[in-house]
Amino acid sequence: MSYEEGFAALKDGDFPAAASLLEKAARETGYTSDIINHAYTLALYRTGDKPRLADVAYRVGNLLLPNDPGSAMDYFQRAMF
């Protein structure tokens, strides 16, 4: 499974591989998994891919807004920074 490989890559410090694998996992879950979304945005942060991080964080924030406004704010803040 891509998310398990993504977590392993993140743990091993292979952030580009982690970002790629976790992106796939996030899409497969429709960005509904908190742990995958967090790991994915962390991997993007570690790779320095700020434009992609902002896009993903904003997308996740919009998805969370109706049901979890506190978490949505966290992702909106990630998008801003």
mmJSON file of the N, C-alpha and C atoms, coordinates in Angstrom:
{"data_MODEL":{"atom_site":{
"group_PDB":["ATOM","ATOM","ATOM","ATOM","ATOM","ATOM","ATOM","ATOM","ATOM","ATOM","ATOM","ATOM","ATOM","ATOM","ATOM","ATOM","ATOM","ATOM","ATOM","ATOM","ATOM","ATOM","ATOM","ATOM","ATOM","ATOM","ATOM","ATOM","ATOM","ATOM","ATOM","ATOM","ATOM","ATOM","ATOM","ATOM","ATOM","ATOM","ATOM","ATOM","ATOM","ATOM","ATOM","ATOM","ATOM","ATOM","ATOM","ATOM","ATOM","ATOM","ATOM","ATOM","ATOM","ATOM","ATOM","ATOM","ATOM","ATOM","ATOM","ATOM","ATOM","ATOM","ATOM","ATOM","ATOM","ATOM","ATOM","ATOM","ATOM","ATOM","ATOM","ATOM","ATOM","ATOM","ATOM","ATOM","ATOM","ATOM","ATOM","ATOM","ATOM","ATOM","ATOM","ATOM","ATOM","ATOM","ATOM","ATOM","ATOM","ATOM","ATOM","ATOM","ATOM","ATOM","ATOM","ATOM","ATOM","ATOM","ATOM","ATOM","ATOM","ATOM","ATOM","ATOM","ATOM","ATOM","ATOM","ATOM","ATOM","ATOM","ATOM","ATOM","ATOM","ATOM","ATOM","ATOM","ATOM","ATOM","ATOM","ATOM","ATOM","ATOM","ATOM","ATOM","ATOM","ATOM","ATOM","ATOM","ATOM","ATOM","ATOM","ATOM","ATOM","ATOM","ATOM","ATOM","ATOM","ATOM","ATOM","ATOM","ATOM","ATOM","ATOM","ATOM","ATOM","ATOM","ATOM","ATOM","ATOM","ATOM","ATOM","ATOM","ATOM","ATOM","ATOM","ATOM","ATOM","ATOM","ATOM","ATOM","ATOM","ATOM","ATOM","ATOM","ATOM","ATOM","ATOM","ATOM","ATOM","ATOM","ATOM","ATOM","ATOM","ATOM","ATOM","ATOM","ATOM","ATOM","ATOM","ATOM","ATOM","ATOM","ATOM","ATOM","ATOM","ATOM","ATOM","ATOM","ATOM","ATOM","ATOM","ATOM","ATOM","ATOM","ATOM","ATOM","ATOM","ATOM","ATOM","ATOM","ATOM","ATOM","ATOM","ATOM","ATOM","ATOM","ATOM","ATOM","ATOM","ATOM","ATOM","ATOM","ATOM","ATOM","ATOM","ATOM","ATOM","ATOM","ATOM","ATOM","ATOM","ATOM","ATOM","ATOM","ATOM","ATOM","ATOM","ATOM","ATOM","ATOM","ATOM","ATOM","ATOM","ATOM","ATOM","ATOM","ATOM","ATOM","ATOM","ATOM","ATOM","ATOM","ATOM"],
"id":[1,2,3,4,5,6,7,8,9,10,11,12,13,14,15,16,17,18,19,20,21,22,23,24,25,26,27,28,29,30,31,32,33,34,35,36,37,38,39,40,41,42,43,44,45,46,47,48,49,50,51,52,53,54,55,56,57,58,59,60,61,62,63,64,65,66,67,68,69,70,71,72,73,74,75,76,77,78,79,80,81,82,83,84,85,86,87,88,89,90,91,92,93,94,95,96,97,98,99,100,101,102,103,104,105,106,107,108,109,110,111,112,113,114,115,116,117,118,119,120,121,122,123,124,125,126,127,128,129,130,131,132,133,134,135,136,137,138,139,140,141,142,143,144,145,146,147,148,149,150,151,152,153,154,155,156,157,158,159,160,161,162,163,164,165,166,167,168,169,170,171,172,173,174,175,176,177,178,179,180,181,182,183,184,185,186,187,188,189,190,191,192,193,194,195,196,197,198,199,200,201,202,203,204,205,206,207,208,209,210,211,212,213,214,215,216,217,218,219,220,221,222,223,224,225,226,227,228,229,230,231,232,233,234,235,236,237,238,239,240,241,242,243],
"type_symbol":["N","C","C","N","C","C","N","C","C","N","C","C","N","C","C","N","C","C","N","C","C","N","C","C","N","C","C","N","C","C","N","C","C","N","C","C","N","C","C","N","C","C","N","C","C","N","C","C","N","C","C","N","C","C","N","C","C","N","C","C","N","C","C","N","C","C","N","C","C","N","C","C","N","C","C","N","C","C","N","C","C","N","C","C","N","C","C","N","C","C","N","C","C","N","C","C","N","C","C","N","C","C","N","C","C","N","C","C","N","C","C","N","C","C","N","C","C","N","C","C","N","C","C","N","C","C","N","C","C","N","C","C","N","C","C","N","C","C","N","C","C","N","C","C","N","C","C","N","C","C","N","C","C","N","C","C","N","C","C","N","C","C","N","C","C","N","C","C","N","C","C","N","C","C","N","C","C","N","C","C","N","C","C","N","C","C","N","C","C","N","C","C","N","C","C","N","C","C","N","C","C","N","C","C","N","C","C","N","C","C","N","C","C","N","C","C","N","C","C","N","C","C","N","C","C","N","C","C","N","C","C","N","C","C","N","C","C","N","C","C","N","C","C"],
"label_atom_id":["N","CA","C","N","CA","C","N","CA","C","N","CA","C","N","CA","C","N","CA","C","N","CA","C","N","CA","C","N","CA","C","N","CA","C","N","CA","C","N","CA","C","N","CA","C","N","CA","C","N","CA","C","N","CA","C","N","CA","C","N","CA","C","N","CA","C","N","CA","C","N","CA","C","N","CA","C","N","CA","C","N","CA","C","N","CA","C","N","CA","C","N","CA","C","N","CA","C","N","CA","C","N","CA","C","N","CA","C","N","CA","C","N","CA","C","N","CA","C","N","CA","C","N","CA","C","N","CA","C","N","CA","C","N","CA","C","N","CA","C","N","CA","C","N","CA","C","N","CA","C","N","CA","C","N","CA","C","N","CA","C","N","CA","C","N","CA","C","N","CA","C","N","CA","C","N","CA","C","N","CA","C","N","CA","C","N","CA","C","N","CA","C","N","CA","C","N","CA","C","N","CA","C","N","CA","C","N","CA","C","N","CA","C","N","CA","C","N","CA","C","N","CA","C","N","CA","C","N","CA","C","N","CA","C","N","CA","C","N","CA","C","N","CA","C","N","CA","C","N","CA","C","N","CA","C","N","CA","C","N","CA","C","N","CA","C","N","CA","C","N","CA","C","N","CA","C","N","CA","C","N","CA","C"],
"label_alt_id":[null,null,null,null,null,null,null,null,null,null,null,null,null,null,null,null,null,null,null,null,null,null,null,null,null,null,null,null,null,null,null,null,null,null,null,null,null,null,null,null,null,null,null,null,null,null,null,null,null,null,null,null,null,null,null,null,null,null,null,null,null,null,null,null,null,null,null,null,null,null,null,null,null,null,null,null,null,null,null,null,null,null,null,null,null,null,null,null,null,null,null,null,null,null,null,null,null,null,null,null,null,null,null,null,null,null,null,null,null,null,null,null,null,null,null,null,null,null,null,null,null,null,null,null,null,null,null,null,null,null,null,null,null,null,null,null,null,null,null,null,null,null,null,null,null,null,null,null,null,null,null,null,null,null,null,null,null,null,null,null,null,null,null,null,null,null,null,null,null,null,null,null,null,null,null,null,null,null,null,null,null,null,null,null,null,null,null,null,null,null,null,null,null,null,null,null,null,null,null,null,null,null,null,null,null,null,null,null,null,null,null,null,null,null,null,null,null,null,null,null,null,null,null,null,null,null,null,null,null,null,null,null,null,null,null,null,null,null,null,null,null,null,null],
"label_comp_id":["MET","MET","MET","SER","SER","SER","TYR","TYR","TYR","GLU","GLU","GLU","GLU","GLU","GLU","GLY","GLY","GLY","PHE","PHE","PHE","ALA","ALA","ALA","ALA","ALA","ALA","LEU","LEU","LEU","LYS","LYS","LYS","ASP","ASP","ASP","GLY","GLY","GLY","ASP","ASP","ASP","PHE","PHE","PHE","PRO","PRO","PRO","ALA","ALA","ALA","ALA","ALA","ALA","ALA","ALA","ALA","SER","SER","SER","LEU","LEU","LEU","LEU","LEU","LEU","GLU","GLU","GLU","LYS","LYS","LYS","ALA","ALA","ALA","ALA","ALA","ALA","ARG","ARG","ARG","GLU","GLU","GLU","THR","THR","THR","GLY","GLY","GLY","TYR","TYR","TYR","THR","THR","THR","SER","SER","SER","ASP","ASP","ASP","ILE","ILE","ILE","ILE","ILE","ILE","ASN","ASN","ASN","HIS","HIS","HIS","ALA","ALA","ALA","TYR","TYR","TYR","THR","THR","THR","LEU","LEU","LEU","ALA","ALA","ALA","LEU","LEU","LEU","TYR","TYR","TYR","ARG","ARG","ARG","THR","THR","THR","GLY","GLY","GLY","ASP","ASP","ASP","LYS","LYS","LYS","PRO","PRO","PRO","ARG","ARG","ARG","LEU","LEU","LEU","ALA","ALA","ALA","ASP","ASP","ASP","VAL","VAL","VAL","ALA","ALA","ALA","TYR","TYR","TYR","ARG","ARG","ARG","VAL","VAL","VAL","GLY","GLY","GLY","ASN","ASN","ASN","LEU","LEU","LEU","LEU","LEU","LEU","LEU","LEU","LEU","PRO","PRO","PRO","ASN","ASN","ASN","ASP","ASP","ASP","PRO","PRO","PRO","GLY","GLY","GLY","SER","SER","SER","ALA","ALA","ALA","MET","MET","MET","ASP","ASP","ASP","TYR","TYR","TYR","PHE","PHE","PHE","GLN","GLN","GLN","ARG","ARG","ARG","ALA","ALA","ALA","MET","MET","MET","PHE","PHE","PHE"],
"label_asym_id":["A","A","A","A","A","A","A","A","A","A","A","A","A","A","A","A","A","A","A","A","A","A","A","A","A","A","A","A","A","A","A","A","A","A","A","A","A","A","A","A","A","A","A","A","A","A","A","A","A","A","A","A","A","A","A","A","A","A","A","A","A","A","A","A","A","A","A","A","A","A","A","A","A","A","A","A","A","A","A","A","A","A","A","A","A","A","A","A","A","A","A","A","A","A","A","A","A","A","A","A","A","A","A","A","A","A","A","A","A","A","A","A","A","A","A","A","A","A","A","A","A","A","A","A","A","A","A","A","A","A","A","A","A","A","A","A","A","A","A","A","A","A","A","A","A","A","A","A","A","A","A","A","A","A","A","A","A","A","A","A","A","A","A","A","A","A","A","A","A","A","A","A","A","A","A","A","A","A","A","A","A","A","A","A","A","A","A","A","A","A","A","A","A","A","A","A","A","A","A","A","A","A","A","A","A","A","A","A","A","A","A","A","A","A","A","A","A","A","A","A","A","A","A","A","A","A","A","A","A","A","A","A","A","A","A","A","A","A","A","A","A","A","A"],
"label_entity_id":["1","1","1","1","1","1","1","1","1","1","1","1","1","1","1","1","1","1","1","1","1","1","1","1","1","1","1","1","1","1","1","1","1","1","1","1","1","1","1","1","1","1","1","1","1","1","1","1","1","1","1","1","1","1","1","1","1","1","1","1","1","1","1","1","1","1","1","1","1","1","1","1","1","1","1","1","1","1","1","1","1","1","1","1","1","1","1","1","1","1","1","1","1","1","1","1","1","1","1","1","1","1","1","1","1","1","1","1","1","1","1","1","1","1","1","1","1","1","1","1","1","1","1","1","1","1","1","1","1","1","1","1","1","1","1","1","1","1","1","1","1","1","1","1","1","1","1","1","1","1","1","1","1","1","1","1","1","1","1","1","1","1","1","1","1","1","1","1","1","1","1","1","1","1","1","1","1","1","1","1","1","1","1","1","1","1","1","1","1","1","1","1","1","1","1","1","1","1","1","1","1","1","1","1","1","1","1","1","1","1","1","1","1","1","1","1","1","1","1","1","1","1","1","1","1","1","1","1","1","1","1","1","1","1","1","1","1","1","1","1","1","1","1"],
"label_seq_id":[1,1,1,2,2,2,3,3,3,4,4,4,5,5,5,6,6,6,7,7,7,8,8,8,9,9,9,10,10,10,11,11,11,12,12,12,13,13,13,14,14,14,15,15,15,16,16,16,17,17,17,18,18,18,19,19,19,20,20,20,21,21,21,22,22,22,23,23,23,24,24,24,25,25,25,26,26,26,27,27,27,28,28,28,29,29,29,30,30,30,31,31,31,32,32,32,33,33,33,34,34,34,35,35,35,36,36,36,37,37,37,38,38,38,39,39,39,40,40,40,41,41,41,42,42,42,43,43,43,44,44,44,45,45,45,46,46,46,47,47,47,48,48,48,49,49,49,50,50,50,51,51,51,52,52,52,53,53,53,54,54,54,55,55,55,56,56,56,57,57,57,58,58,58,59,59,59,60,60,60,61,61,61,62,62,62,63,63,63,64,64,64,65,65,65,66,66,66,67,67,67,68,68,68,69,69,69,70,70,70,71,71,71,72,72,72,73,73,73,74,74,74,75,75,75,76,76,76,77,77,77,78,78,78,79,79,79,80,80,80,81,81,81],
"pdbx_PDB_ins_code":[null,null,null,null,null,null,null,null,null,null,null,null,null,null,null,null,null,null,null,null,null,null,null,null,null,null,null,null,null,null,null,null,null,null,null,null,null,null,null,null,null,null,null,null,null,null,null,null,null,null,null,null,null,null,null,null,null,null,null,null,null,null,null,null,null,null,null,null,null,null,null,null,null,null,null,null,null,null,null,null,null,null,null,null,null,null,null,null,null,null,null,null,null,null,null,null,null,null,null,null,null,null,null,null,null,null,null,null,null,null,null,null,null,null,null,null,null,null,null,null,null,null,null,null,null,null,null,null,null,null,null,null,null,null,null,null,null,null,null,null,null,null,null,null,null,null,null,null,null,null,null,null,null,null,null,null,null,null,null,null,null,null,null,null,null,null,null,null,null,null,null,null,null,null,null,null,null,null,null,null,null,null,null,null,null,null,null,null,null,null,null,null,null,null,null,null,null,null,null,null,null,null,null,null,null,null,null,null,null,null,null,null,null,null,null,null,null,null,null,null,null,null,null,null,null,null,null,null,null,null,null,null,null,null,null,null,null,null,null,null,null,null,null],
"Cartn_x":[0.839,0.0,0.883,0.459,1.284,1.408,0.373,0.49,1.511,1.601,2.603,4.012,4.18,5.479,5.791,4.771,4.949,5.372,4.743,5.137,6.562,6.92,8.285,9.295,8.991,9.89,10.017,8.912,8.946,9.823,9.651,10.447,11.928,12.242,13.634,14.258,13.448,13.971,13.987,13.352,13.257,11.982,12.058,10.875,10.278,11.078,10.466,9.654,10.196,9.461,8.214,8.356,7.216,6.109,6.471,5.474,4.737,5.457,4.836,3.895,4.362,3.539,2.334,2.542,1.445,0.443,0.898,-0.042,-1.01,-0.474,-1.318,-2.313,-1.834,-2.703,-3.781,-3.401,-4.366,-5.455,-5.063,-6.063,-6.98,-6.394,-7.201,-8.228,-7.903,-8.825,-9.692,-9.529,-10.3,-9.946,-8.704,-8.195,-9.006,-9.514,-10.33,-9.571,-8.352,-7.576,-6.687,-6.947,-6.156,-4.668,-4.35,-2.946,-2.227,-2.898,-2.279,-2.119,-3.14,-3.048,-1.912,-1.803,-0.74,0.642,0.805,2.095,2.427,1.425,1.635,2.081,1.397,1.795,3.153,3.457,4.782,5.87,5.624,6.595,6.789,5.702,5.823,6.622,6.381,7.132,8.623,8.922,10.329,11.032,10.287,10.903,11.058,10.375,10.458,9.54,8.58,7.654,6.487,6.761,5.774,4.53,4.654,3.429,2.496,3.08,2.26,1.68,2.47,1.986,0.799,0.901,-0.189,-1.448,-1.3,-2.452,-3.123,-2.333,-2.879,-3.521,-2.846,-3.378,-4.691,-4.779,-6.02,-7.136,-6.824,-7.813,-8.325,-7.417,-7.812,-8.641,-8.226,-8.986,-10.412,-10.592,-11.943,-12.78,-12.17,-12.906,-13.309,-12.471,-12.736,-13.676,-13.782,-14.505,-15.92,-16.747,-18.119,-18.212,-17.304,-17.429,-16.41,-15.304,-14.234,-13.54,-14.207,-13.643,-12.298,-12.05,-10.763,-9.614,-9.789,-8.753,-8.631,-9.761,-9.729,-8.859,-8.994,-8.187,-6.704,-6.37,-4.98,-4.437,-5.211,-4.758,-4.734,-5.674,-5.635,-4.384,-4.004,-2.774,-1.551,-1.541,-0.437,-0.373,-1.528,-1.567,-1.007,-1.283,-0.829,0.683,1.238,2.668,3.449],
"Cartn_y":[-1.181,0.0,1.243,2.231,3.427,4.216,4.196,4.984,4.384,3.054,2.431,2.723,2.643,2.975,4.452,5.291,6.723,7.054,6.397,6.608,6.133,5.006,4.486,5.456,5.991,6.945,8.213,8.66,9.841,9.584,8.427,8.058,7.967,7.481,7.323,8.615,9.683,10.96,11.131,10.225,10.342,11.122,12.429,13.271,13.358,13.418,13.42,12.142,10.986,9.735,9.713,10.174,10.211,11.097,12.259,13.176,12.533,11.87,11.223,10.103,9.249,8.127,8.587,9.57,10.057,10.877,11.504,12.189,11.177,10.067,9.014,8.515,8.277,7.802,8.841,10.111,11.168,11.241,11.118,11.131,9.928,8.761,7.541,7.631,8.315,8.443,9.696,10.445,11.675,12.737,12.708,13.663,13.607,12.431,12.299,11.703,11.257,10.654,11.709,11.976,12.976,12.637,11.383,10.978,11.064,10.677,10.767,12.222,13.038,14.457,15.136,14.832,15.441,15.003,13.701,13.187,13.76,13.85,14.389,15.847,16.669,18.074,18.23,17.362,17.382,17.054,16.042,15.676,16.826,17.488,18.631,19.766,20.001,21.022,20.687,19.429,19.0,19.058,18.904,19.009,20.464,21.364,22.784,23.168,22.32,22.583,23.426,24.693,25.579,25.8,25.962,26.136,24.916,23.75,22.53,22.36,22.661,22.587,23.525,24.736,25.702,25.197,24.647,24.135,22.977,22.03,20.854,21.26,22.087,22.501,23.257,24.1,24.83,23.866,22.911,21.917,21.114,20.649,19.879,20.759,21.992,22.91,23.09,23.244,23.386,22.141,20.981,19.74,19.574,20.049,19.901,20.968,22.084,23.234,22.916,22.206,21.972,21.126,20.176,19.232,19.427,20.078,20.234,21.578,22.667,23.989,24.247,23.643,23.833,23.264,22.054,21.443,22.18,22.646,23.404,24.643,25.323,26.521,26.175,25.024,24.584,24.45,23.832,23.657,24.985,25.872,27.196,27.955,27.808,28.449,27.862,26.554,25.93,26.491,26.703,27.243,28.658,29.447,30.835,30.931,30.057,30.144,29.362],
"Cartn_z":[0.0,0.0,0.0,-0.749,-0.904,0.393,1.236,2.468,3.424,3.488,4.348,3.842,2.534,1.942,2.134,2.039,2.24,3.649,4.636,6.034,6.271,5.656,5.814,5.213,4.032,3.388,4.231,4.804,5.669,6.891,7.493,8.669,8.325,7.115,6.683,6.167,6.08,5.617,4.114,3.384,1.93,1.605,1.794,1.699,0.293,-0.773,-2.107,-2.387,-2.008,-2.204,-1.334,-0.096,0.807,0.249,-0.263,-0.816,-1.981,-2.849,-3.996,-3.574,-2.679,-2.226,-1.404,-0.56,0.268,-0.538,-1.611,-2.503,-3.099,-3.542,-4.104,-3.062,-1.851,-0.777,-0.436,-0.392,-0.087,-1.15,-2.391,-3.469,-3.395,-3.108,-3.016,-1.891,-0.816,0.308,0.199,-0.88,-1.048,-0.025,0.44,1.431,2.735,3.091,4.299,5.479,5.274,6.358,7.007,8.283,9.008,9.016,9.287,9.405,8.059,6.994,5.66,5.255,5.477,5.132,5.892,7.177,7.977,7.475,7.245,6.77,5.393,4.53,3.185,3.248,4.049,4.125,4.808,5.758,6.383,5.365,4.539,3.505,2.513,2.139,1.229,1.88,3.147,3.869,3.876,4.162,4.235,2.883,1.796,0.469,0.047,0.755,0.398,-0.742,-1.069,-2.172,-1.658,-1.426,-0.822,-1.683,-2.996,-3.791,-3.719,-3.808,-3.734,-2.331,-1.313,0.063,0.257,-0.238,-0.1,-0.799,-1.984,-2.736,-2.002,-1.554,-0.865,0.465,1.236,2.532,2.372,1.351,1.097,0.708,-0.143,-0.582,0.624,1.468,2.648,3.59,3.785,4.636,4.161,2.862,2.314,2.54,2.423,2.65,4.119,5.03,6.46,7.02,6.356,6.898,7.386,6.635,7.11,8.389,8.554,9.669,10.784,10.48,11.478,11.268,11.655,11.378,12.053,13.204,13.883,13.072,12.575,11.737,10.408,9.89,8.643,8.812,9.949,10.203,10.221,10.806,10.831,9.407,8.534,7.155,6.398,6.673,6.044,6.482,7.748,8.223,7.528,7.312,6.574,5.159,4.57,3.201,3.166,4.199,4.225,4.424,5.239,5.537,4.531],
"occupancy":[1.0,1.0,1.0,1.0,1.0,1.0,1.0,1.0,1.0,1.0,1.0,1.0,1.0,1.0,1.0,1.0,1.0,1.0,1.0,1.0,1.0,1.0,1.0,1.0,1.0,1.0,1.0,1.0,1.0,1.0,1.0,1.0,1.0,1.0,1.0,1.0,1.0,1.0,1.0,1.0,1.0,1.0,1.0,1.0,1.0,1.0,1.0,1.0,1.0,1.0,1.0,1.0,1.0,1.0,1.0,1.0,1.0,1.0,1.0,1.0,1.0,1.0,1.0,1.0,1.0,1.0,1.0,1.0,1.0,1.0,1.0,1.0,1.0,1.0,1.0,1.0,1.0,1.0,1.0,1.0,1.0,1.0,1.0,1.0,1.0,1.0,1.0,1.0,1.0,1.0,1.0,1.0,1.0,1.0,1.0,1.0,1.0,1.0,1.0,1.0,1.0,1.0,1.0,1.0,1.0,1.0,1.0,1.0,1.0,1.0,1.0,1.0,1.0,1.0,1.0,1.0,1.0,1.0,1.0,1.0,1.0,1.0,1.0,1.0,1.0,1.0,1.0,1.0,1.0,1.0,1.0,1.0,1.0,1.0,1.0,1.0,1.0,1.0,1.0,1.0,1.0,1.0,1.0,1.0,1.0,1.0,1.0,1.0,1.0,1.0,1.0,1.0,1.0,1.0,1.0,1.0,1.0,1.0,1.0,1.0,1.0,1.0,1.0,1.0,1.0,1.0,1.0,1.0,1.0,1.0,1.0,1.0,1.0,1.0,1.0,1.0,1.0,1.0,1.0,1.0,1.0,1.0,1.0,1.0,1.0,1.0,1.0,1.0,1.0,1.0,1.0,1.0,1.0,1.0,1.0,1.0,1.0,1.0,1.0,1.0,1.0,1.0,1.0,1.0,1.0,1.0,1.0,1.0,1.0,1.0,1.0,1.0,1.0,1.0,1.0,1.0,1.0,1.0,1.0,1.0,1.0,1.0,1.0,1.0,1.0,1.0,1.0,1.0,1.0,1.0,1.0,1.0,1.0,1.0,1.0,1.0,1.0,1.0,1.0,1.0,1.0,1.0,1.0],
"B_iso_or_equiv":[0.0,0.0,0.0,0.0,0.0,0.0,0.0,0.0,0.0,0.0,0.0,0.0,0.0,0.0,0.0,0.0,0.0,0.0,0.0,0.0,0.0,0.0,0.0,0.0,0.0,0.0,0.0,0.0,0.0,0.0,0.0,0.0,0.0,0.0,0.0,0.0,0.0,0.0,0.0,0.0,0.0,0.0,0.0,0.0,0.0,0.0,0.0,0.0,0.0,0.0,0.0,0.0,0.0,0.0,0.0,0.0,0.0,0.0,0.0,0.0,0.0,0.0,0.0,0.0,0.0,0.0,0.0,0.0,0.0,0.0,0.0,0.0,0.0,0.0,0.0,0.0,0.0,0.0,0.0,0.0,0.0,0.0,0.0,0.0,0.0,0.0,0.0,0.0,0.0,0.0,0.0,0.0,0.0,0.0,0.0,0.0,0.0,0.0,0.0,0.0,0.0,0.0,0.0,0.0,0.0,0.0,0.0,0.0,0.0,0.0,0.0,0.0,0.0,0.0,0.0,0.0,0.0,0.0,0.0,0.0,0.0,0.0,0.0,0.0,0.0,0.0,0.0,0.0,0.0,0.0,0.0,0.0,0.0,0.0,0.0,0.0,0.0,0.0,0.0,0.0,0.0,0.0,0.0,0.0,0.0,0.0,0.0,0.0,0.0,0.0,0.0,0.0,0.0,0.0,0.0,0.0,0.0,0.0,0.0,0.0,0.0,0.0,0.0,0.0,0.0,0.0,0.0,0.0,0.0,0.0,0.0,0.0,0.0,0.0,0.0,0.0,0.0,0.0,0.0,0.0,0.0,0.0,0.0,0.0,0.0,0.0,0.0,0.0,0.0,0.0,0.0,0.0,0.0,0.0,0.0,0.0,0.0,0.0,0.0,0.0,0.0,0.0,0.0,0.0,0.0,0.0,0.0,0.0,0.0,0.0,0.0,0.0,0.0,0.0,0.0,0.0,0.0,0.0,0.0,0.0,0.0,0.0,0.0,0.0,0.0,0.0,0.0,0.0,0.0,0.0,0.0,0.0,0.0,0.0,0.0,0.0,0.0,0.0,0.0,0.0,0.0,0.0,0.0],
"pdbx_formal_charge":[null,null,null,null,null,null,null,null,null,null,null,null,null,null,null,null,null,null,null,null,null,null,null,null,null,null,null,null,null,null,null,null,null,null,null,null,null,null,null,null,null,null,null,null,null,null,null,null,null,null,null,null,null,null,null,null,null,null,null,null,null,null,null,null,null,null,null,null,null,null,null,null,null,null,null,null,null,null,null,null,null,null,null,null,null,null,null,null,null,null,null,null,null,null,null,null,null,null,null,null,null,null,null,null,null,null,null,null,null,null,null,null,null,null,null,null,null,null,null,null,null,null,null,null,null,null,null,null,null,null,null,null,null,null,null,null,null,null,null,null,null,null,null,null,null,null,null,null,null,null,null,null,null,null,null,null,null,null,null,null,null,null,null,null,null,null,null,null,null,null,null,null,null,null,null,null,null,null,null,null,null,null,null,null,null,null,null,null,null,null,null,null,null,null,null,null,null,null,null,null,null,null,null,null,null,null,null,null,null,null,null,null,null,null,null,null,null,null,null,null,null,null,null,null,null,null,null,null,null,null,null,null,null,null,null,null,null,null,null,null,null,null,null],
"auth_seq_id":[1,1,1,2,2,2,3,3,3,4,4,4,5,5,5,6,6,6,7,7,7,8,8,8,9,9,9,10,10,10,11,11,11,12,12,12,13,13,13,14,14,14,15,15,15,16,16,16,17,17,17,18,18,18,19,19,19,20,20,20,21,21,21,22,22,22,23,23,23,24,24,24,25,25,25,26,26,26,27,27,27,28,28,28,29,29,29,30,30,30,31,31,31,32,32,32,33,33,33,34,34,34,35,35,35,36,36,36,37,37,37,38,38,38,39,39,39,40,40,40,41,41,41,42,42,42,43,43,43,44,44,44,45,45,45,46,46,46,47,47,47,48,48,48,49,49,49,50,50,50,51,51,51,52,52,52,53,53,53,54,54,54,55,55,55,56,56,56,57,57,57,58,58,58,59,59,59,60,60,60,61,61,61,62,62,62,63,63,63,64,64,64,65,65,65,66,66,66,67,67,67,68,68,68,69,69,69,70,70,70,71,71,71,72,72,72,73,73,73,74,74,74,75,75,75,76,76,76,77,77,77,78,78,78,79,79,79,80,80,80,81,81,81],
"auth_comp_id":["MET","MET","MET","SER","SER","SER","TYR","TYR","TYR","GLU","GLU","GLU","GLU","GLU","GLU","GLY","GLY","GLY","PHE","PHE","PHE","ALA","ALA","ALA","ALA","ALA","ALA","LEU","LEU","LEU","LYS","LYS","LYS","ASP","ASP","ASP","GLY","GLY","GLY","ASP","ASP","ASP","PHE","PHE","PHE","PRO","PRO","PRO","ALA","ALA","ALA","ALA","ALA","ALA","ALA","ALA","ALA","SER","SER","SER","LEU","LEU","LEU","LEU","LEU","LEU","GLU","GLU","GLU","LYS","LYS","LYS","ALA","ALA","ALA","ALA","ALA","ALA","ARG","ARG","ARG","GLU","GLU","GLU","THR","THR","THR","GLY","GLY","GLY","TYR","TYR","TYR","THR","THR","THR","SER","SER","SER","ASP","ASP","ASP","ILE","ILE","ILE","ILE","ILE","ILE","ASN","ASN","ASN","HIS","HIS","HIS","ALA","ALA","ALA","TYR","TYR","TYR","THR","THR","THR","LEU","LEU","LEU","ALA","ALA","ALA","LEU","LEU","LEU","TYR","TYR","TYR","ARG","ARG","ARG","THR","THR","THR","GLY","GLY","GLY","ASP","ASP","ASP","LYS","LYS","LYS","PRO","PRO","PRO","ARG","ARG","ARG","LEU","LEU","LEU","ALA","ALA","ALA","ASP","ASP","ASP","VAL","VAL","VAL","ALA","ALA","ALA","TYR","TYR","TYR","ARG","ARG","ARG","VAL","VAL","VAL","GLY","GLY","GLY","ASN","ASN","ASN","LEU","LEU","LEU","LEU","LEU","LEU","LEU","LEU","LEU","PRO","PRO","PRO","ASN","ASN","ASN","ASP","ASP","ASP","PRO","PRO","PRO","GLY","GLY","GLY","SER","SER","SER","ALA","ALA","ALA","MET","MET","MET","ASP","ASP","ASP","TYR","TYR","TYR","PHE","PHE","PHE","GLN","GLN","GLN","ARG","ARG","ARG","ALA","ALA","ALA","MET","MET","MET","PHE","PHE","PHE"],
"auth_asym_id":["A","A","A","A","A","A","A","A","A","A","A","A","A","A","A","A","A","A","A","A","A","A","A","A","A","A","A","A","A","A","A","A","A","A","A","A","A","A","A","A","A","A","A","A","A","A","A","A","A","A","A","A","A","A","A","A","A","A","A","A","A","A","A","A","A","A","A","A","A","A","A","A","A","A","A","A","A","A","A","A","A","A","A","A","A","A","A","A","A","A","A","A","A","A","A","A","A","A","A","A","A","A","A","A","A","A","A","A","A","A","A","A","A","A","A","A","A","A","A","A","A","A","A","A","A","A","A","A","A","A","A","A","A","A","A","A","A","A","A","A","A","A","A","A","A","A","A","A","A","A","A","A","A","A","A","A","A","A","A","A","A","A","A","A","A","A","A","A","A","A","A","A","A","A","A","A","A","A","A","A","A","A","A","A","A","A","A","A","A","A","A","A","A","A","A","A","A","A","A","A","A","A","A","A","A","A","A","A","A","A","A","A","A","A","A","A","A","A","A","A","A","A","A","A","A","A","A","A","A","A","A","A","A","A","A","A","A","A","A","A","A","A","A"],
"auth_atom_id":["N","CA","C","N","CA","C","N","CA","C","N","CA","C","N","CA","C","N","CA","C","N","CA","C","N","CA","C","N","CA","C","N","CA","C","N","CA","C","N","CA","C","N","CA","C","N","CA","C","N","CA","C","N","CA","C","N","CA","C","N","CA","C","N","CA","C","N","CA","C","N","CA","C","N","CA","C","N","CA","C","N","CA","C","N","CA","C","N","CA","C","N","CA","C","N","CA","C","N","CA","C","N","CA","C","N","CA","C","N","CA","C","N","CA","C","N","CA","C","N","CA","C","N","CA","C","N","CA","C","N","CA","C","N","CA","C","N","CA","C","N","CA","C","N","CA","C","N","CA","C","N","CA","C","N","CA","C","N","CA","C","N","CA","C","N","CA","C","N","CA","C","N","CA","C","N","CA","C","N","CA","C","N","CA","C","N","CA","C","N","CA","C","N","CA","C","N","CA","C","N","CA","C","N","CA","C","N","CA","C","N","CA","C","N","CA","C","N","CA","C","N","CA","C","N","CA","C","N","CA","C","N","CA","C","N","CA","C","N","CA","C","N","CA","C","N","CA","C","N","CA","C","N","CA","C","N","CA","C","N","CA","C","N","CA","C","N","CA","C","N","CA","C","N","CA","C","N","CA","C","N","CA","C"],
"pdbx_PDB_model_num":[1,1,1,1,1,1,1,1,1,1,1,1,1,1,1,1,1,1,1,1,1,1,1,1,1,1,1,1,1,1,1,1,1,1,1,1,1,1,1,1,1,1,1,1,1,1,1,1,1,1,1,1,1,1,1,1,1,1,1,1,1,1,1,1,1,1,1,1,1,1,1,1,1,1,1,1,1,1,1,1,1,1,1,1,1,1,1,1,1,1,1,1,1,1,1,1,1,1,1,1,1,1,1,1,1,1,1,1,1,1,1,1,1,1,1,1,1,1,1,1,1,1,1,1,1,1,1,1,1,1,1,1,1,1,1,1,1,1,1,1,1,1,1,1,1,1,1,1,1,1,1,1,1,1,1,1,1,1,1,1,1,1,1,1,1,1,1,1,1,1,1,1,1,1,1,1,1,1,1,1,1,1,1,1,1,1,1,1,1,1,1,1,1,1,1,1,1,1,1,1,1,1,1,1,1,1,1,1,1,1,1,1,1,1,1,1,1,1,1,1,1,1,1,1,1,1,1,1,1,1,1,1,1,1,1,1,1,1,1,1,1,1,1]
}}}
